[in-house]
């Protein structure tokens, strides 16, 4: 009998005693080469004439964990007799797969990990095939092996089902929406969980609002593929001067892209001789003016900045992506790319896609060599070296912030570059001819101090972004505390140096502007909010996470800048950006930016408000205090007074956010869900303060009033764009007819019956009322077990 026989039976005769079992695979034994006994073995993998799936073992391996002494012990007769009655056990060694512990992996034919008693399907097939080739052909042996094959086929079916189940269960639970935690089954309902009838007035008004919003977007300037002469897009000099000054006063003081004296000199030359200006300068000028529109003081009801800036932004995109791309791989093109991303985000024109374009910007910058420090490059003047360092620091900041907005990887690590931070010198102290008038590094506040402060915290913020956006692992609470403590320490040190009046700068400035301070605050505190919020939610039931709850509130209030809000609600509701005549216009620059910007400004403010709303509701659920509409509180203890004072601050921040969303709609915003959400939150808070039993009634009434108000504002904006009342009625009528036919607010089919309710989830990311901003960066589903 051949050594490769699986079983040897001859009627009722006693099985013939076998020699030592063969451990090598069939192919290695046939070729008489050494086999490492793997599956597949190394020899079969190296062989060019054999497929790795051809590697098979004729013998049957012993079950894992059995009493056999070797891993390839042969099957005993008594074991074979039990195959028809006992549950099957694994018959081959399971190859180990090295993977990250928390990362889900799909099973593959050669590397899957199978737990329990399910055998490996492919290896079983090869084992059985090898067994049946050399088995005894008598009737009893054939029947025995056929029974074994039938059982293996059954196991294959069960294995397929179990593998599918295990693969699904191995994935982490789906991420929850920003205010998913408000839907507490033991608490009060949240406004994002409302049962609204499809034929209700709220649903119909939402359809009307959406129709007006779509019509407003259609009337915006359409992207053009070619602009014959970019100079024709430049507005009159008086307007251009105001827009350029607005940009240089704000964003250029935070994100260093241009050398201001050189740009101003080219700007003057442009007006003296427009035809002699280069195209790259004209494109930079258009983008500078596009960003400056956010800070242009304009009367109430005028055209929104995004309408004015859209042609300039589209022209810059067309120039940057035109043929002969190699001619635009230089420093000037990198400056254009940086300005373009800032303009898209702050003018709310495709700003949510900035992370995609930021990856292209990174590669162009590396191609130019900005990631290498100038000391490792051929000798160059100080002016060029500092310009390269400033540009690289700006690119890193854009990459980091866009990754937080998109919830994606930052695309860069500290090992990818060796460029040093820029030096702390003013623009006027260096010139393109290579001369410098001050020491290489100064101690005073300069044009680059804010950028240096941001680059100091970049490594720790990069770690936070990677930890939040890692799809295969999530940080422990100890890691969260370490990261936040380091970021807070760096931020405190930056604040100390930025506000240090002992070292005045050459131009006399001793402190950063309001815009610079608030920019650094929002660019830093958004990381603390994102890092601690998943654990702050758990503080409701576990006191050990109270620190995260406190950090979240501090970060959220710093982002919303509550110290700048107005306490008088009636006056502030009708106020314009520059309502205070005694205040310098540029002190309101950041307020103007919040009014018009999209991107990280809009998303950071929105998520900060989510956290504050959640905290307010938690506090009202913990203790039901008396309402506080008046300025006096009948409180008996200082601690309760402090609690009420803190709660009033959160309440005022929520009201301030609702007024901000109202003014955004009035100035051109078409997304009405932020205003509706904040109205519902305030209604829920007031109902809880009043001790109302039917909170949903308050929320529904507030939602109805908010939708009607938004519809009125959108109609006013449509009239400013030249649309007649008849056109708006026709569009709304067509949309309502489509809606009635589909019976779904935004769907094109698959509606429900007339008496079926539509659940409106105001901020749930899977709903049709999505706020159009990804939240994966902010509220990941961290594990609830031991941390």
C-alpha angles and dihedrals in degrees: 000000000000118000091235094064113124095206133002116207131156110183109291094336119127111261114261114255110254131217123242108310117258113245101187122089120257094254095052091047091051092048091040095231131135115272125205089207094235126137102268098012123225094250092056091048092053095045113101093199096054133063117230087237089061091069106106140158119225094203123073116244122231120256117268111260094014125135093260114120098218132049092238101041114155123250113265121225093245089052090053092053090056095054093086094054110024124072111264121257129203110284100192135046111266112234113233119238120208111218139144109281096236099036117101115225132191115239116250129197094256107027109035121129110224119190131200119017100324113121126220107268101211095044090049090053091053092045094051092044090052091046097050094047094067103025124121112276097217119118098253095050092046091051092049094050092043089055090051091050091050091052092049091052089052090050090050090057092048091046091053091053094045092046091053091050094046092048091054095045092048092068117090117255115274116275115260125233122255094266098024087114090063089070093084111172089208095043137051122303119262125228092248090066105063130143105221123178114239091232095047123119091248092058093048093048090050088055090051092049091049091050092053091046092053091048090051091052092049091056093054117105111282120233111259122210096213136027110193094200120016091192090070089067094060110105124223116299096252091058093041092052091055094048095046091049090051092055096045090049094053126018097024088059090057106030107038109213107136135045096237100209091049092047092049091050091051089046092057091046089052093059091045093050114007095176093059094057117107121242092240091058093048090052091050089048092052092051093046089053091046091058090043091060089076090066100040111118106230133168121266113278097023124136114292119252092244090061092052096042099042097086091049093050093047091049091053091049091050092050093048094050098040122118120281088054092170091068088062097053097103142092093280092054091049089053090050091050093051092048090047093055092048091048094049092051099043096041090046095237109141088324092146089068095055093109090064093052091043089065090057090047091053093053094047090050091050090047088055089048100244091139090066118078113245091240088070093049130072112293113282137171121274090249093060093041093052093044090054092048092049092049093050092050089051092049091052091052093049091049093049097047094044091051090055091050093049098036090234137124116289087236092221138074134195090256092060096073143027100193112137124228116270120269121258098250134123124249094242090056093068132046137189091256088071100251123132124194100195134047115283092254127029133187099222131091109277140169089274100045095097093050090049089052091053094047090052090062094039097095094054093042089050089055090051092050092049092048093050096045098041106120095198104047141023128211122257120235091254089055090048091053092049094050095046094047091053093048093047091050092051092045091051091049091049091051090051093053096041092053096040104123093185091086110048119190127244092261092052097254112138101174137034120259124260090257092053093049094049092044092055089045096053094041089055106033094052087069092052091049093050093045099049104032097085089056095039087063089057092053088081089074103017118052093199088077094055091107090062090050091054094046091051093054094047092049093046093050091048090052093050092045094221093182089070096053125107118243094206104082097190094051094044094049091063097034125112126220093265098039095131107076092190092060123086110250094235091057086074095052095109092047088054090050092052089051096055110017129101126186120055095352094057096040095045092051092046095051092044088056090049090056093048092048090051091050092050093052092046091053092049091049092050094054127003103225125186115268115268107213092135132064095244127068126198093223124151103200134048090232093059089047090054090049092052092047091052091047092051089054091054090045091052091049090055092050090047091053092050090053090048092054089047092054092045090058091047090052097049110291111139098190108093099175095091092058093045091049095051090047091053092047092053090047091052092048092050091048092051091048090052091049093239117174096207102056092162091065091059091047094049092050091049091048092051093050092046093051092049091049092049090050090054093050093048091051090053090052091048090054090053088055090055101259118146127226091247093055092051092049092050092050092048091047092052092048092050091050090051090046093050091050093049095032089211125109098229104359126107095215145341094080128168133244123286094254094048120106126234115221109220112205103190097196105009108126094222094054130093089244092070114160089224094240121105115236101190089106093057113037111029117172099255115192116267096212129088112328 
